[in-house]
Amino acid sequence: MTESVDERVGRVAFNSDGLVAAIIQQWDSREVLMLGWMDAEALRRTLSEGRVTFWSRSRREYWRKGDTSGNIQLVRGARLDCDGDAILVEVEQVGPACHTGTRTCFDADDLDPVVAERQA
């Protein structure tokens, strides 16, 4: 028997604010694109609608990635980590993922100078 969306959402260990970190990854290249936050309803919408929905902590509202920018994220898969407190959402990214206009939010600053020196 297939698990319902509500049963899948029920397995998530949301934090004390009712949120879970959602790591967004390009499904085919495995490139990490961004991190967002979801509550149970945002996750339910993401799994049901096939488009990524987040909870905006600053605006205190739901936002579906790409509704204003056109840079949508089509869900290809979703996985819960071993502790249940983080989600990996595999997407087909259309356009840039970052609000700055870059492909990924993780190409701005290398925190590890040793790694950066090895790559030079």
C-alpha positions as CSV (number, residue, x, y, z in Angstrom):
1,M,0.0,0.0,0.0
2,T,1.3,3.4,-0.9
3,E,1.9,5.9,1.9
4,S,-0.3,9.1,1.7
5,V,1.2,12.6,1.6
6,D,-0.1,13.2,5.1
7,E,1.6,10.0,6.3
8,R,4.9,11.1,4.7
9,V,4.7,14.6,6.2
10,G,3.9,13.0,9.6
11,R,7.4,11.3,9.6
12,V,9.2,14.6,9.5
13,A,10.8,15.9,12.8
14,F,9.9,19.6,12.5
15,N,11.9,21.9,14.8
16,S,10.5,23.9,17.7
17,D,9.3,26.6,15.2
18,G,7.4,23.9,13.2
19,L,10.0,24.1,10.4
20,V,12.3,21.7,8.6
21,A,15.4,22.6,6.4
22,A,14.8,21.7,2.8
23,I,18.0,21.3,0.7
24,I,17.2,21.8,-3.0
25,Q,19.4,19.8,-5.4
26,Q,19.3,19.6,-9.2
27,W,18.1,16.1,-9.9
28,D,20.4,15.1,-12.7
29,S,23.7,16.9,-11.9
30,R,23.3,16.6,-8.1
31,E,24.3,20.3,-7.8
32,V,23.2,21.8,-4.5
33,L,21.1,24.9,-5.4
34,M,19.7,26.4,-2.3
35,L,18.3,25.8,1.2
36,G,14.8,26.9,2.2
37,W,12.4,26.2,5.1
38,M,9.2,24.3,5.1
39,D,6.4,23.8,7.6
40,A,4.0,20.8,7.3
41,E,1.7,22.7,4.8
42,A,4.6,23.8,2.6
43,L,5.9,20.3,2.4
44,R,2.3,19.0,1.8
45,R,2.0,21.4,-1.1
46,T,5.4,20.5,-2.5
47,L,4.7,16.8,-2.5
48,S,1.1,17.2,-3.8
49,E,1.6,19.9,-6.5
50,G,5.0,19.0,-7.8
51,R,6.4,22.6,-7.4
52,V,8.5,23.6,-4.4
53,T,6.7,25.7,-1.8
54,F,8.6,27.3,1.1
55,W,7.6,29.1,4.3
56,S,9.1,32.6,4.4
57,R,10.4,33.2,7.9
58,S,10.8,36.9,7.2
59,R,7.5,37.5,5.5
60,R,5.6,34.9,7.5
61,E,3.9,33.5,4.4
62,Y,4.1,30.7,1.8
63,W,6.0,31.3,-1.4
64,R,6.1,29.0,-4.3
65,K,9.5,29.2,-6.0
66,G,9.2,30.9,-9.4
67,D,5.7,32.5,-9.1
68,T,7.1,36.0,-9.5
69,S,10.5,35.3,-11.1
70,G,9.6,32.5,-13.4
71,N,12.5,30.4,-12.0
72,I,10.5,27.4,-11.0
73,Q,11.5,24.2,-9.3
74,L,9.8,21.1,-10.6
75,V,9.9,18.3,-8.0
76,R,11.6,15.1,-9.3
77,G,12.0,13.4,-5.9
78,A,12.1,14.0,-2.1
79,R,14.0,12.2,0.6
80,L,14.0,12.5,4.4
81,D,17.4,12.2,6.1
82,C,18.1,9.5,8.7
83,D,17.1,11.7,11.7
84,G,14.0,13.0,10.0
85,D,15.0,16.6,10.5
86,A,16.1,17.6,7.0
87,I,14.7,17.0,3.5
88,L,16.5,16.7,0.2
89,V,14.3,17.8,-2.6
90,E,15.5,16.9,-6.1
91,V,14.3,19.3,-8.7
92,E,14.4,20.3,-12.3
93,Q,15.5,23.9,-11.9
94,V,14.2,26.3,-14.6
95,G,16.4,29.5,-14.5
96,P,18.6,30.6,-11.6
97,A,17.8,29.2,-8.2
98,C,19.3,32.1,-6.2
99,H,17.5,35.4,-5.7
100,T,20.8,37.1,-6.7
101,G,20.3,35.7,-10.2
102,T,23.0,33.0,-10.0
103,R,22.5,29.3,-10.7
104,T,23.1,28.3,-7.1
105,C,23.1,30.1,-3.8
106,F,26.4,28.3,-2.9
107,D,28.9,29.8,-5.3
108,A,29.5,33.2,-3.6
109,D,32.0,32.5,-0.9
110,D,34.4,29.6,-0.1
111,L,34.7,29.3,3.7
112,D,37.6,26.8,3.5
113,P,40.8,28.5,2.3
114,V,42.7,25.2,2.3
115,V,40.3,23.7,-0.1
116,A,40.4,26.8,-2.2
117,E,44.2,26.7,-2.3
118,R,44.2,23.0,-3.4
119,Q,41.9,23.9,-6.3
120,A,44.0,26.8,-7.5
